[in-house]
């Protein structure tokens, strides 16, 4: 969260105009040209950086200003703070054609690192390769007393990720050897404190002490990133930096990047003598550089696993333990994929680690890389990883859904691991109610991830239950909110807490009569059943206006579209019928969040015809339910319009031989009554003003049904004439605008003209499957639209020439 002052500065930076920016750049140029590198220049560069970084698009700076920024960055006498700001501004401008930086003659490693950061931001692969060679040249020529390589090591890591072929093989081997040395052989003594030169300073007082562990004990093993001390030596800083780039370096410089041997090759290697021999490190100093680095990386990660088991004295060290443990397990995963001979040694560490982590909620985030390790290697090592997944998907989302960082990492883990689940994919699919808790609580940042994840979560067995839960997602958010509030004492809740103003919510949550519904909504796994949650909607209504619930409701339409896009790829007729009925049932049974019902109806109304198209006989099969829907109480017009259209389109023997004249007549009578009801001159409070789309679709559907049962043609002709006359009346209450009345009047006239030729009407409204598939009557490049327009004109102008 930004402070009010920071938000004000950001707003000013975004709103600054180009002419104002030009004047400000002139001021910056004047300061840099005079080499006035005091407080004014520092403040001006800070403001310039804020201006260029506060917007999504690139700000254009004048070329003299860009040139001076580059000159200042490369000046050997410029203060470090100013150079940092110059590099930051130039990076924000990248990629840019106006930059002409070069690092060929820079010797200072700190300055080289800053210039390299700008060149890397340019993204030119040839420039990246040249930069890699320059940085490696500096590292290779460095003398022991020379400048520190700390500033350029991150550049090497970035270069290899952008252009893996930038380094020659001998350079890769040399750097791998040095990384292994930095990891394993850093000093275990703290750095010497700088003496103040006072009278009481003595050589004994300045003697360095040993580094310690996070629990305060003196370190008895080699130095790692989890070792603590007052001051650190240069090689200790290199140790920390080497570990920070280790995983990326192993992936980029390993055998064929990050690719691993096949599973069959793994099993052969793991059972070979190689796995036994590599378990000893007696000849590790004779290993090739890449194997040397892997061996030292493995020892380093083992040491971190041991250090993570210590009780840290400070919270900052405890947080660092968790982060280092996660990274150590990820590095071990890479090592085992590149060289399966590490697998058995790693398993002996990770099995007790997993047992320890399961019992400590504070370490829950570290369980994800452990689970990923078992996904990669569990089958090859004959480890049953199902218990790991069961705990992962059952307990973690239910207990930690309110942790935004864990939610993001958990969903990313699911996405990244989809190809690896194999036969365990069923565990993931049946756990979707638990996964949706992350989504319900963190819907804005996780919506796009779940859109990508839904196709893998849904199958024929869970589709109906998942659709129910998607529609109830805002209600789930409210229930989770209430669950968290119920765990807090009243005195701990802030005064704006809704549950204080509506204590009935908390009482209902604890009420035994509502417990069953709450338990169903908060279930951890798919139950195969659906419960009507209408009583919960009423109980949770006071929470419907909460910001988190409203945000979740806004995400549901996007998720519904992703759901139906996935389901229509595999749904058969039975599933399509189930989902269609569910849409009818749930259209008037939703949690009443402001604006939620209307947005959901728009999506459901577009999906109902798609389901009918997928399985056209469902209109005949579900005739009773459809009649009840059009004859019962209704909300908005979107869903009604799509249902009426589907009836007119698919209630035909051409789609289902079981369709009877009696069914057509029953639907005709129900829709005729509905049309009269919605076009009453005084709309009722129960039935608000009807959109013209509903009226025109009703008229079209009635005409379609009459063309299939021609005894109804006189009846629908009379009805259409009344509708045309009604639309011409200025006192029509159901159609408020002239445009709406014109649309109804035009549609009624067109339908009447077609009905004057029943055979043409039947061909147009009920084409054979052969004709309806290409939809010739909708293709303006064919002759049929021209024929229809010609017939319409003939009917209007020469009605007396027509037979009958």
ZIUR-V157198 format. One record per pair of residues at least 12 apart in sequence whose ideal C-beta (glycine too) atoms are under 7 Angstrom apart, sorted by the first residue. I is the first residue (numbers start at 1). GAP is how many residues later the second one is. D is the distance in whole Angstrom. If there is no record, write none. Layout:
i->(I;I)
gap->(GAP;GAP)
d->(D;D)
This chain:
i->(9;10;13;13;13;14;14;16;21;21;22;24;25;25;25;27;28;28;28;28;29;29;29;31;32;32;33;37;37;37;41;42;42;45;45;45;45;46;48;49;49;49;49;52;52;52;53;58;61;63;66;66;69;69;69;70;70;70;70;72;73;73;73;73;73;74;74;83;83;84;87;87;87;90;91;91;91;94;94;94;95;95;99;99;101;101;101;103;103;103;103;103;104;108;109;109;109;109;109;109;110;112;112;112;113;113;113;116;116;116;116;119;120;120;125;128;128;128;128;129;129;131;132;132;132;132;135;135;135;135;136;136;138;139;148;150;150;150;153;153;154;156;157;157;157;160;160;160;161;161;164;164;172;173;173;176;176;176;176;177;177;179;179;179;180;180;180;182;182;182;182;183;183;183;183;183;183;184;184;184;184;186;186;186;186;186;187;187;187;187;188;188;188;188;188;189;189;190;190;190;190;190;190;191;191;191;191;192;192;193;193;211;211;211;211;212;212;213;213;213;213;214;214;214;214;214;214;214;214;215;215;215;215;216;221;222;223;223;224;224;224;224;225;225;225;226;226;226;226;226;228;243;246;246;247;247;247;247;250;250;250;251;254;255;260;260;261;263;266;266;267;269;269;270;270;270;270;274;275;275;278;279;281;294;294;294;297;297;298;298;301;301;301;302;304;304;304;305;305;305;305;308;308;308;322;322;322;325;326;326;326;329;329;329;330;332;332;333;333;333;333;336;337;343;343;343;347;347;350;350;353;354;354;357;358;361;364;364;364;365;365;367;367;368;368;368;371;371;371;372;372;374;375;375;376;386;386;389;389;390;393;393;393;393;394;394;394;396;397;397;397;397;398;398;398;401;401;401;401;402;402;404;407;407;407;408;410;411;411;411;411;414;414;415;415;415;418;428;429;429;429;430;430;431;432;432;432;432;433;433;433;433;433;434;434;436;436;436;437;439;440;440;440;440;440;441;441;443;443;443;444;444;447;447;447;450;451;451;451;454;454;454;455;458;458;458;460;460;462;463;463;463;464;464;464;464;465;465;465;466;467;467;467;468;470;470;470;470;471;471;471;472;472;472;473;473;474;474;474;474;474;474;474;475;475;475;475;475;475;476;477;477;477;478;478;478;478;479;479;479;479;481;481;481;482;482;482;482;482;483;485;485;485;486;486;486;498;498;498;502;505;505;505;505;508;514;514;514;517;517;517;517;521;521;534;537;537;541;544;544;544;545;549;550;550;553;553;556;557;557;557;560;561;564;564;567;568;568;571;573;573;576;576;576;576;577;577;577;577;579;580;580;580;580;580;581;581;583;583;583;584;584;587;587;587;587;588;597;598;601;601;601;602;604;605;605;605;605;608;608;608;609;609;609;612;612;616;616;616;617;617;619;619;619;619;620;620;620;620;620;623;626;626;627;627;627;629;630;630;630;630;630;631;637;637;637;637;640;641;641;641;644;644;644;644;645;645;647;647;648;648;648;648;651;651;651;651;652;652;654;654;654;661;664;664;664;665;667;668;668;668;671;671;671;672;672;674;675;675;675;678;678;678;678;679;679;679;680;681;681;681;682;683;683;689;689;690;692;692;692;692;695;696;696;696;699;699;699;699;699;700;700;702;702;703;703;703;703;704;704;707;707;707;707;707;708;710;713;713;716;717;717;720;720;720;721;723;723;724;724;724;727;727;727;727;728;750;753;753;753;756;756;757;760;764;764)
gap->(41;44;37;38;41;40;41;35;30;38;40;24;36;37;40;17;16;17;20;37;35;36;39;13;36;40;35;41;42;45;41;39;40;37;40;41;44;39;41;36;39;40;43;37;40;41;39;35;32;35;32;33;17;20;21;20;29;30;31;14;13;14;17;41;42;32;41;28;31;30;27;30;31;28;26;27;30;24;27;28;27;28;19;23;14;17;18;12;13;16;28;31;30;39;29;38;39;40;42;43;41;26;39;40;38;39;42;15;19;36;39;12;38;42;38;31;34;35;38;34;37;28;27;31;34;35;17;20;21;24;31;35;14;13;86;87;88;91;88;92;91;19;88;91;92;89;92;93;87;91;88;93;81;116;117;77;113;114;117;112;115;63;70;114;112;113;116;53;56;57;60;56;59;60;113;114;117;38;112;115;116;36;37;49;50;53;36;46;48;49;22;23;31;34;35;19;21;18;19;21;39;40;41;17;40;41;42;14;16;13;38;12;16;17;18;16;17;14;15;94;97;12;14;93;96;98;99;103;107;95;96;97;98;97;82;81;13;16;76;79;80;83;15;18;99;78;81;94;95;98;89;57;51;85;80;83;84;87;47;84;88;83;84;83;77;78;79;117;74;114;113;71;72;70;73;74;110;67;66;69;63;66;14;41;44;45;34;38;37;44;27;30;31;47;20;21;24;20;23;44;48;13;16;17;41;43;44;41;39;40;43;40;41;44;39;14;41;36;39;40;43;41;39;34;37;38;34;36;20;23;17;16;34;13;33;38;32;36;42;41;44;25;29;41;42;45;17;18;21;41;45;14;42;45;44;38;41;35;38;37;34;35;38;41;37;40;130;14;37;38;40;41;36;39;126;36;37;40;79;39;82;38;31;35;39;37;28;27;35;38;42;14;39;34;37;38;38;29;28;30;33;95;96;94;25;30;34;94;36;90;91;92;93;90;91;33;37;40;43;34;33;36;37;40;112;36;39;108;109;112;107;111;108;111;112;109;107;108;111;108;109;112;111;105;108;109;110;115;64;104;112;116;66;114;115;118;61;63;65;97;96;112;115;62;86;89;90;93;115;119;129;49;61;119;79;83;75;78;79;82;117;119;122;46;58;61;62;65;116;45;71;72;75;62;65;66;71;39;42;43;61;62;65;67;17;23;24;27;61;39;12;14;21;20;23;24;44;45;48;40;34;35;37;38;31;21;22;25;14;16;18;19;12;15;55;54;55;51;47;48;49;49;44;43;44;40;43;44;42;43;46;43;42;43;46;12;42;46;43;42;44;35;38;39;42;38;41;44;45;32;28;31;32;38;42;41;44;21;24;25;41;45;14;17;48;52;47;38;38;35;37;38;36;35;33;34;36;37;34;35;38;33;36;37;34;38;34;39;40;38;39;27;28;31;32;31;36;38;39;43;40;17;21;39;40;43;14;13;14;40;41;44;39;53;54;56;57;54;52;53;56;27;53;54;57;52;56;20;54;52;53;56;57;12;13;16;54;56;114;112;114;115;48;41;44;45;44;38;34;37;44;27;30;31;30;47;24;23;24;27;12;16;17;56;16;47;55;54;50;51;52;51;50;51;45;47;44;43;48;51;52;49;47;48;51;21;24;48;49;52;47;51;14;17;13;48;52;62;61;62;51;54;55;58;59;58;48;42;45;39;35;38;28;31;32;31;21;25;21;24;25;14;17;18;21;17;42;39;42;43;39;46;34;31;13;24)
d->(7;5;5;5;4;5;6;6;6;7;6;7;6;5;4;6;5;7;6;6;6;5;5;6;4;5;6;6;6;6;6;6;6;6;4;7;7;6;6;6;5;5;7;6;4;6;5;6;7;6;5;7;5;6;6;7;7;7;6;5;4;6;7;6;6;7;7;7;6;7;4;6;6;5;6;6;5;6;4;5;5;6;7;7;6;6;6;5;6;7;6;5;7;7;6;4;6;6;5;5;5;7;7;6;4;5;6;6;7;7;4;5;5;7;5;6;5;5;6;5;4;6;4;7;4;6;5;5;6;7;6;5;6;7;6;6;6;6;5;6;7;7;4;5;6;7;4;7;6;6;5;7;5;4;7;7;4;5;4;4;6;5;7;6;5;4;4;7;4;5;4;6;5;7;5;7;5;6;5;7;7;7;4;5;5;4;7;5;6;6;6;6;6;7;5;5;6;5;5;6;4;6;5;6;4;6;5;6;5;6;6;6;4;6;4;5;7;7;7;6;6;6;6;7;5;4;7;4;6;4;5;7;6;6;6;7;6;6;6;5;6;7;5;5;6;6;4;7;6;6;7;7;6;6;7;6;5;6;7;5;7;6;5;6;4;7;7;6;5;5;6;5;6;5;6;7;7;5;4;6;4;6;6;6;7;6;6;6;6;6;4;5;5;6;5;7;4;7;6;5;6;5;7;4;6;7;6;5;7;5;5;4;6;6;5;5;7;7;6;5;6;6;6;6;7;6;6;7;6;6;7;5;7;7;6;7;6;6;6;6;6;6;7;6;7;5;5;7;5;6;6;5;5;4;6;6;7;6;5;6;6;7;4;6;7;7;5;7;4;6;5;6;6;7;5;4;5;5;6;6;6;6;4;5;6;7;6;6;6;5;7;7;6;6;6;6;5;7;6;6;6;5;5;6;5;6;6;6;6;5;6;6;6;5;7;6;7;7;6;7;5;4;4;6;6;6;6;6;4;4;6;7;5;6;7;6;6;7;4;5;6;6;4;6;5;6;7;6;5;5;6;7;7;5;7;6;6;7;6;7;6;7;6;5;6;6;6;6;5;6;7;7;6;7;6;5;5;5;4;7;5;5;6;7;6;6;6;6;4;6;6;5;4;4;4;7;5;6;5;6;7;6;7;7;7;6;7;5;7;7;7;5;6;6;5;7;6;6;6;4;7;7;6;6;4;7;7;6;6;6;6;5;6;7;6;5;7;7;7;6;5;7;6;6;7;4;4;6;5;6;5;5;6;5;7;7;6;6;6;4;7;5;5;4;6;6;5;6;6;6;6;5;7;6;7;6;6;5;7;5;6;5;6;6;7;5;6;7;6;5;4;5;5;6;4;5;6;4;5;6;6;5;6;5;4;5;5;4;7;6;4;6;6;4;5;7;4;5;5;7;6;6;6;6;7;6;6;6;7;5;6;6;5;7;4;7;5;6;5;5;5;7;5;6;5;5;7;6;6;6;3;4;7;7;6;6;7;6;5;6;6;6;5;5;6;5;6;6;6;5;6;6;6;6;6;7;6;5;7;7;4;6;7;6;6;6;5;6;7;7;4;5;6;6;6;7;5;6;4;5;6;5;6;6;5;6;6;6;6;6;7;7;5;7;6;5;7;7;4;7;7;5;5;5;6;6;6;6;6;7;6;6;5;5;5;7;6;5;6;4;6;4;4;4;7;6;7;5;4;7;6;7;7;6;6;7)
